Amino acid sequence: MHRLTTLILAENVYPDLSGVGGKDTLISIVGALLTFVLVVAVLMLIVSAIVWAIASAHANPQVAARGKTGVFVALGAAALAGAGVTWMNFLLGLGDTL
């Protein structure tokens, strides 16, 4: 019976989110890093597409395959960077509701 009483009392315990400072700084740092990653991914997408096109035009299948791989990796990195911004905003919004 004592254990049940302890579990019922433990229900009313909530975290003190005001004790953690620097939320605005964290948002600006993560936003800047994700922006940097997105810019680099788009630049690498452009470079890889150019390499893929030139290698295909000159009948060089090995370099064309590497260019194609670079395009897909850059697309994945850009998608993950965009999803990272959305995920961070979701978690920060969720943290405010706790």
N, C-alpha and C positions, 0 to 999 in steps of 0.2 A: 504494500500500500504506500509506503514511503517513497518508493521509486516513481510511482504514478504521480504523486504530488510534486516531485522534483521536475518531472517532464512538463507538467502543466505550468509551473512557474517559469521554466526556461523558455516558454513560448513568447514572452514579452521582451526578449532581449533583441535589440536592434543595433547595428553598427553606428558609430558616431562619425559620419562623413565629413563633418566640419573640422575634424582633427587633422585631415590630410590637406596640406596647402599646395599651391602651385599648379592648380588645374589649368589655369589659363596659359601658363608657361608650357605645360605638357602639350596642350592643344596646338600651340604655335610651333613647337619643335617638331612634333609628329607631322603636322601639316606641311611644314617646310621640307622635311625629309621625303614625304610621299610625293610632293610636287617635283622634287629633284629626280626621284626615281622615274616618275612619269615622263619628264622631259628627256631623260637619258634613254628610256625605252623607245620613245617615239623617234629620237635621232638614230638609234640603232636599227629601228624598223626601216627607216629611209635608206640607211647605208646598206643593210642586208638586201633590201629589194633591188637597189642599184647593182650590187655585186651579182645577185641572182640573174638579173636581166642581161648584164654584160657577159657573164659566163655562159648563159644559154645561147646568146647570139653568136658566141665564138666557139660553140660546140665543145665546151669543157664541162663534162658531167660531174666531176668531183667538186669543183668550185661551185657549180650551180647547186649541188646538193647541200653544201655548207651554207650557201646564201639562203636557200629555202629553210634550212634549220634555224638560221639566225632570224628569219622573218617570224617563224612560229614561236621561237623563244621570246622575241621582243613583244609579240602580241600577247603572250602569256604574262609577261612582266607588266605590261601596261594594264591588262585586265586585273591582275592581282593588286596593283597600286591603286586602281580605281575602287576595287572592292575593299581595300584596306581603309580608305577614307570613309566609306559607307559603314564598315564594321566598327570603326572607332567612334563615329557619330552615334551609332546604335548603342554601343556600350556606355558612352557618356550619358546618353539620354536614359538608359536603364539605371545607371548609378544614381541619377537624380531622383528616381522614383522609389528607391529603397528606403 
